[in-house]
Each structure stands twice: as C-alpha cells, then as structure tokens.
Amino acid sequence: MGDKLDKLFEIYASQSLFKNKTVLQSNYIPGAIPHRDTQIESVASILAPTLRGEKVSNLFVYGKTGTGKTISVQHVCNKISQKVQEMGTNNLSYLFINCKLKKVSDTEYRILAELINELGGSVPATGLPTDQVYARFIELIDQKKQVVLIVLDEIDQAVKKISDNFIYTLTRLNSELKNAQICLVGISNSLTFMDNLDPRVRSSLGEEEIVFPPYNALQLQDILKERAETAFKEGVIEEGVIAKCAAFAAREHGDARRALDLLRVAGELAERENSKHITLLHIDTANQKIEKDKMLDIIESEPKQFQLVLKSIMQLDKQKNSESIFTGDVYNIYQEVCERTKNEVLTQRRVSDILAEFDMLGIINARVISKGRQGRTREIKLMLAPQIKTKAEEILNATLNL
C-alpha cells in the first residue's frame, strides 16, 4: 500500500496540469474583470466621495449567482482603500462581511461581533445584551472623523435567518454618531429580496441600486480563456472544452463561478486519471459531480423550516411511490414532522412560499393544476437524483434529530 501511495503522490508532485489553481477559486479577485466595466464604474462613482471623507448613499447590488457582483464591489473597495493609503489620509474603514458564513450571520449579535472584530476590537462570543454590543461598536468607530463602509455580501441570507431589523438599526446609527458616518452596501443573489423588506428598511438600504445581468456564453468564454491561461500549463486543454464549460454555465443563468468551478473540477478529475489533457468527457463528469455537491450543500445550509418541508416531501415520495403529491399532502405531513421534532408550525401560505423556492432551486418540480370547485393546487414531483436522495435523507435526519 505504501508503494502505491508513493507512486500516486509522485504523479501529483511531478505531473500537475495546473500552473496556478487559485485563479479558478471563488475567493480569487482578478486584476481585471471582463464585461463588467459599466457596473464597476457605477459602483465606483457612488462610493468615490468616501475618499473625501463624505458619507455616500447606501447601495444595493443584486443579480443572480456568479454575475460578478462580489468581486466587482471588492475590486472597487480595495482600490478606494489603496487610494486612501496613497493620499496618507485615515478617514475610511472598509469592512466586508459574508452573511452566508455560519457563525457570522446566525444572529444580530454575531454580525456585530464580526464587525467589531474587523475593526480590531473584541466582544465575547455570547453573553452580552445586544444593545451593549451596539454601544461597543459605536465607541470603536466614533473615536475619529471617518466613513465606515460596510459591505454585507449575501445580505438576503442574514435576513432569512434573523430579520431585516438589524439593517434598519445599522442605517439609523448615524443619528447617534458624532464623528463617524456609516455607509452600507448590500449584495444579494435574490432579485426579489427588496420586495419582502419592511418599507422603512427598503427606503434606507435601496437609496442607490445596481443590477448585474447574467453573462452570455461568449462572455463566459472570454472569462474562462483569460483564467485558463494563468491556471493551466500550456496545451493541456483540448479544443472545445472552454466552449462546453461556457455553454453549461450559460444554461445555468450565466453563472461565471459555476463555469470556473467546472473547469477546475475537470482539471482535478483529469489529474486523478493521470491524463495529460482535459477532455470534453472530463467536463461532463465534472458537471455531474458539481450538480450533486451543489444540491447537498443547499439542503445542508437551508434554514430548519426549509429542511422540515423537504423532509415531508421526501417522506411522501417514499409513501406514494409514483402517485401524485399535492400541496395539501405536504402540509399535513409537515405538521406531523414539526410535532415530532418540536418545531413551530408555519402557515400553509408560508409553506407554499418555501415550495416555490424549492421549485426555483430545482429540488422539486411544481405544476399548478385546477381541481375544479376545490380550486387550484400544485402537483409536486421530487427532482433529486437517486444517488442524492440517500445522502440528503441522512443530512436531514441528523440536522432534525430524527
């Protein structure tokens, strides 16, 4: 066994297809961002007055996953921070929070604790009243005249877990500050996120809005070609691979992140096979692997109520085999599952909203049908592949203590 491992490690050490894999990873911020000049200029023109120590309008940036929102905002904010250093002024603090990360956005307390941590301060992980944590945050930022630029990436995830009150509180803190001023930049994958906010929050957060449209297949090819030149050794990518990657991602709402993941995973699969080239077959295999991983990641990271509804659908899918499942059936089982797990029971309307989100994510297919005098209902079909169902059930049972 030792000899086999030595041989395997030797292959990986000496025959890598990659030159610099980091350029294909989601946390990489490129020097240039193709096909986003208009959006970057818009973000820059809104935030530029912070260079003079002026408060700017709160900004809301939205668009589907992988449309370049986060890297464009980070690119502009990093450039502003560099410029501030060059000017020798000390009147800007730039704070970036990813609201999708667990242990950061679960509670208002944790978001504030992370902001304080970014500023170089600290508070206990738990235990203090939230108003005391706000007081500590104000104390830290109000020591000098400055603009505090807070970027909340995937802000919709935090609102889903907490509420929109914390956004309103952050926007209202300016009235308590003597020296500093807070500016918020919210980034969201949800195009309808603002519609569900309290009107006061909506008016304070959405003073300026920028939409990032999806990339088309040709734009995705440009992005992939540029990154592939740095990521891979010369001549390892077979003809048609970049185009196929771009076509897969364009079909998935123009998601550049997905295109880059696809190319990276295809490269990793080719290396495992000890192949000297990345082929079209590697792209197909990588696409199947990513689909599986993505679906399981969604199931694991969704809030508990989403998991309870999904558990109910999966239970019905087993019971009914190939028979039709309707919204009412799901709600009845959902109530039973909530009682067993001692969770709050949501209204049927709220469960219907969750089903609509599952439909959008591709977890189910929901077809609206008429039942005559009984009105309209959704006919639901579980769309999880057989190899995902078992693992999904394990995740749900463990999370819900079933």
C-alpha positions in Angstrom: 0.0 0.0 0.0 2.9 2.4 0.9 4.4 1.9 -2.6 1.1 2.6 -4.3 0.7 5.8 -2.3 4.3 6.9 -3.0 3.7 6.4 -6.8 0.4 8.3 -6.6 2.0 11.2 -4.7 4.9 11.2 -7.2 2.5 11.6 -10.1 0.7 14.5 -8.4 4.0 16.2 -7.5 5.6 15.9 -10.9 2.9 15.9 -13.5 0.4 18.6 -12.5 -1.8 20.0 -15.2 -2.2 23.2 -13.1 0.2 26.1 -13.1 -1.8 28.2 -10.6 -5.1 26.7 -9.4 -6.0 29.6 -7.2 -7.2 31.8 -10.1 -10.1 29.3 -10.6 -11.3 29.5 -7.0 -14.2 31.7 -5.8 -12.1 33.8 -3.4 -9.7 35.0 -6.1 -10.1 38.7 -7.1 -8.6 39.3 -10.6 -6.9 42.5 -11.6 -9.3 43.0 -14.4 -13.0 41.9 -14.5 -14.1 41.4 -18.1 -17.6 42.6 -19.3 -18.4 44.5 -16.1 -16.9 47.9 -16.9 -20.3 49.7 -16.8 -21.3 48.2 -13.4 -17.8 48.8 -11.9 -17.9 52.4 -13.0 -21.4 52.8 -11.4 -20.2 51.4 -8.1 -17.1 53.5 -8.1 -18.9 56.7 -8.9 -21.3 56.1 -6.0 -18.6 55.2 -3.5 -15.8 57.6 -4.7 -16.8 60.6 -2.4 -15.7 58.4 0.6 -12.2 59.4 -0.5 -13.0 62.9 0.7 -14.4 61.6 4.0 -18.0 62.1 2.8 -20.9 59.9 3.6 -22.4 58.4 0.4 -25.8 56.9 -0.3 -26.4 53.3 0.8 -26.1 51.0 -2.2 -27.9 47.8 -3.0 -26.3 45.5 -5.6 -28.2 42.5 -7.0 -28.1 39.9 -9.7 -28.1 36.1 -10.0 -25.2 33.9 -8.6 -21.9 34.2 -10.5 -22.6 37.5 -12.2 -19.6 39.3 -10.8 -21.3 41.3 -8.1 -19.0 40.5 -5.1 -15.7 40.7 -7.0 -16.7 43.9 -8.6 -17.6 45.6 -5.3 -14.5 44.2 -3.6 -12.4 45.4 -6.5 -13.7 49.0 -6.2 -13.5 49.0 -2.4 -9.9 47.7 -2.5 -9.0 50.4 -5.0 -10.6 53.0 -2.7 -8.6 51.7 0.3 -5.4 51.8 -1.7 -6.1 55.4 -2.8 -6.7 56.4 0.8 -3.3 55.0 1.8 -1.6 56.8 -1.1 -3.2 60.0 0.0 -2.0 59.5 3.5 -5.4 60.1 5.0 -7.0 57.9 7.7 -10.7 58.7 7.2 -12.1 55.4 5.8 -12.7 52.0 7.4 -13.8 49.2 4.9 -15.5 46.2 6.5 -16.6 43.1 4.5 -18.9 40.5 5.9 -20.1 37.4 4.1 -23.5 36.8 5.6 -23.7 33.2 4.2 -21.0 32.0 6.6 -22.2 30.1 9.6 -21.3 31.6 13.0 -21.3 35.0 11.4 -24.9 35.7 10.3 -26.9 33.4 12.6 -27.8 36.3 14.9 -27.6 40.1 15.0 -25.1 39.7 17.9 -22.7 37.7 15.7 -22.8 40.1 12.8 -21.9 43.0 15.2 -19.2 40.8 16.9 -17.7 40.2 13.4 -17.8 43.9 12.6 -16.1 44.7 15.9 -13.5 42.0 15.2 -12.8 43.5 11.7 -12.2 46.9 13.4 -9.6 45.3 15.7 -11.8 45.1 18.8 -13.4 42.2 20.5 -16.5 41.1 22.4 -17.4 37.7 24.0 -18.9 35.1 21.5 -22.1 35.3 23.5 -23.5 36.6 26.7 -23.8 40.4 26.4 -27.1 42.2 25.7 -27.2 43.3 22.0 -27.5 47.0 22.9 -24.2 46.7 24.8 -22.6 45.2 21.7 -24.0 48.1 19.6 -22.6 50.6 22.2 -19.1 48.9 21.8 -19.4 49.2 18.0 -20.3 52.9 18.2 -17.5 53.5 20.7 -14.9 51.9 18.3 -15.9 53.8 15.1 -16.7 57.1 16.7 -13.2 57.8 18.0 -12.3 59.8 15.0 -13.9 61.5 11.9 -14.2 58.8 9.3 -16.6 57.0 6.9 -17.2 53.3 7.8 -18.0 51.4 4.6 -19.8 48.1 5.5 -20.3 45.6 2.7 -22.8 42.8 3.6 -22.4 40.1 1.0 -25.4 37.7 0.5 -27.4 40.0 2.8 -30.6 38.0 2.0 -29.2 35.0 3.9 -28.8 37.1 7.1 -32.3 38.5 6.7 -33.7 35.0 6.2 -32.1 33.8 9.4 -32.7 36.9 11.6 -34.9 39.6 10.3 -34.5 43.0 8.5 -34.4 44.9 11.8 -30.6 44.8 12.0 -30.3 46.6 8.6 -32.6 49.3 9.8 -30.7 49.6 13.1 -27.4 50.0 11.2 -28.8 52.6 8.9 -30.2 54.6 11.9 -26.9 54.5 13.9 -25.7 57.6 12.0 -28.0 59.7 14.2 -26.1 58.5 17.3 -22.6 59.2 15.9 -20.7 62.4 16.4 -17.6 61.9 14.3 -18.1 58.8 12.1 -20.7 58.0 9.4 -21.8 54.5 8.3 -22.5 53.6 4.6 -24.0 50.2 3.8 -23.5 48.2 0.6 -25.8 45.2 0.4 -25.2 42.4 -2.1 -27.9 39.8 -2.9 -28.5 36.9 -5.3 -32.2 37.4 -4.9 -33.9 39.6 -7.5 -37.0 39.9 -5.3 -35.2 40.5 -2.0 -36.2 44.1 -1.6 -39.9 43.4 -2.2 -40.1 41.5 1.1 -38.4 44.1 3.3 -40.1 46.5 5.7 -40.8 49.7 3.7 -38.5 51.7 6.1 -35.6 49.3 5.5 -36.2 49.3 1.8 -36.1 53.1 1.5 -32.9 53.3 3.7 -31.0 50.5 2.0 -32.0 51.0 -1.6 -31.0 54.6 -2.0 -28.9 53.5 -5.0 -29.4 50.2 -6.8 -27.3 48.5 -9.4 -28.3 45.3 -11.3 -25.7 42.8 -12.6 -27.1 40.9 -15.6 -26.1 37.3 -16.3 -23.1 36.6 -18.6 -23.8 35.1 -22.0 -21.9 32.1 -23.4 -19.4 34.3 -25.4 -18.6 36.5 -22.3 -18.1 33.4 -20.2 -15.7 32.0 -22.9 -13.6 35.2 -22.6 -13.5 34.9 -18.8 -12.5 31.2 -18.9 -9.8 31.7 -21.6 -8.3 34.5 -19.5 -8.2 32.5 -16.3 -7.2 29.2 -18.0 -4.0 30.9 -19.4 -2.9 31.5 -15.9 -4.4 28.4 -14.3 -3.1 25.6 -16.6 0.1 24.6 -18.3 0.2 25.2 -22.0 -1.6 22.8 -24.3 -3.4 20.7 -21.6 -6.9 21.9 -22.5 -8.4 20.1 -25.5 -10.3 22.0 -28.2 -14.0 22.6 -27.4 -13.5 22.3 -23.6 -13.7 26.0 -22.9 -16.8 26.4 -25.2 -18.6 23.5 -23.5 -17.8 24.9 -20.0 -19.3 28.2 -21.1 -22.3 26.6 -22.6 -23.1 24.6 -19.4 -22.8 27.8 -17.3 -24.8 30.0 -19.7 -27.6 27.4 -19.4 -27.4 27.9 -15.6 -28.3 31.6 -15.8 -24.8 32.8 -16.9 -23.0 31.8 -13.7 -19.3 32.6 -14.1 -18.5 31.0 -10.8 -20.0 27.7 -11.9 -18.0 27.9 -15.2 -14.8 28.3 -13.3 -15.7 25.5 -10.8 -16.5 23.3 -13.7 -13.1 23.9 -15.4 -11.2 23.4 -12.1 -13.0 20.2 -11.1 -12.5 18.8 -14.7 -8.8 19.5 -14.3 -8.7 17.7 -10.9 -10.5 14.7 -12.4 -8.1 14.6 -15.3 -5.2 14.6 -12.9 -6.7 11.7 -10.9 -6.9 9.7 -14.1 -3.2 10.6 -14.8 -4.5 12.1 -18.1 -2.2 14.6 -19.9 -5.2 16.6 -21.2 -8.6 17.9 -20.0 -11.2 16.5 -22.4 -14.9 17.0 -23.1 -15.7 13.8 -21.1 -14.0 15.4 -18.1 -16.3 18.4 -18.4 -19.4 16.0 -18.4 -18.2 14.1 -15.4 -17.3 17.4 -13.5 -20.8 18.7 -14.3 -22.5 15.7 -12.7 -20.2 15.9 -9.6 -20.9 19.6 -9.1 -24.7 19.1 -9.5 -24.6 16.5 -6.8 -22.4 18.6 -4.4 -24.4 21.8 -5.0 -27.7 20.1 -4.2 -26.4 18.6 -1.0 -24.8 21.9 0.0 -28.2 23.7 -0.4 -30.0 21.0 1.6 -27.5 21.3 4.4 -27.3 25.1 4.6 -31.0 25.9 4.3 -32.9 27.1 7.4 -34.6 24.5 9.6 -38.1 25.2 8.3 -36.9 24.5 4.7 -35.5 21.2 5.9 -38.7 20.3 7.6 -40.7 20.9 4.4 -38.2 18.9 2.3 -38.3 16.0 4.8 -42.1 16.0 4.5 -41.8 15.8 0.6 -39.2 13.0 0.8 -41.4 11.1 3.3 -44.4 11.4 0.9 -42.3 10.5 -2.1 -41.5 7.2 -0.4 -45.1 6.5 0.7 -46.8 7.4 -2.6 -44.1 5.9 -4.8 -45.3 7.2 -8.3 -48.6 8.7 -7.2 -49.1 12.4 -7.4 -48.2 14.6 -4.4 -50.1 17.9 -3.8 -49.5 20.9 -1.6 -52.1 19.9 0.9 -50.5 16.4 1.4 -47.1 18.1 2.0 -48.7 20.5 4.6 -50.3 17.6 6.5 -47.1 15.6 6.8 -45.1 18.8 7.5 -47.4 19.4 10.6 -46.7 15.9 11.8 -42.9 16.3 11.3 -43.0 19.6 13.2 -44.8 18.0 16.2 -42.3 15.1 16.2 -39.3 17.5 16.2 -40.9 20.1 18.5 -40.7 22.9 15.9 -43.0 25.8 15.2 -45.7 25.1 12.5 -45.7 27.7 9.8 -48.9 28.7 7.9 -49.9 26.9 4.7 -49.2 30.1 2.8 -45.6 30.3 4.1 -45.0 26.6 3.3 -46.3 27.4 -0.2 -43.6 30.1 -0.5 -41.0 27.5 0.5 -42.3 25.1 -2.1 -42.0 27.9 -4.7 -38.3 28.4 -3.7 -37.6 24.7 -3.9 -39.1 24.8 -7.4 -36.7 27.6 -8.3 -33.7 25.7 -6.9 -34.6 22.6 -8.9 -35.2 20.4 -5.9 -38.9 19.9 -6.9 -41.0 20.4 -10.0 -44.2 22.1 -9.0 -47.0 22.3 -11.6 -50.1 24.3 -10.9 -53.3 22.3 -11.8 -57.0 23.0 -11.4 -59.1 20.8 -9.2 -62.4 22.2 -10.3 -64.6 23.5 -7.5 -61.8 22.8 -5.0 -59.7 25.5 -6.7 -56.1 25.3 -7.8 -53.2 23.4 -6.2 -49.6 22.5 -7.0 -48.7 18.9 -8.2 -45.2 18.3 -6.8 -42.5 15.9 -8.1 -39.2 15.4 -6.2 -36.4 16.1 -8.6 -33.4 14.7 -6.6 -31.4 12.1 -8.4 -31.4 8.6 -6.7 -27.7 8.9 -5.6 -28.5 12.2 -3.9 -31.7 11.1 -2.1 -29.9 8.8 0.4 -27.3 11.3 1.4 -30.0 14.1 1.6 -32.1 12.0 3.9 -29.0 11.3 6.1 -28.3 15.1 6.3 -32.0 15.9 7.2 -32.3 13.1 9.8 -29.1 14.3 11.5 -30.0 18.0 11.4 -33.6 17.5 12.6 -32.6 14.8 15.2 -34.9 12.2 13.6 
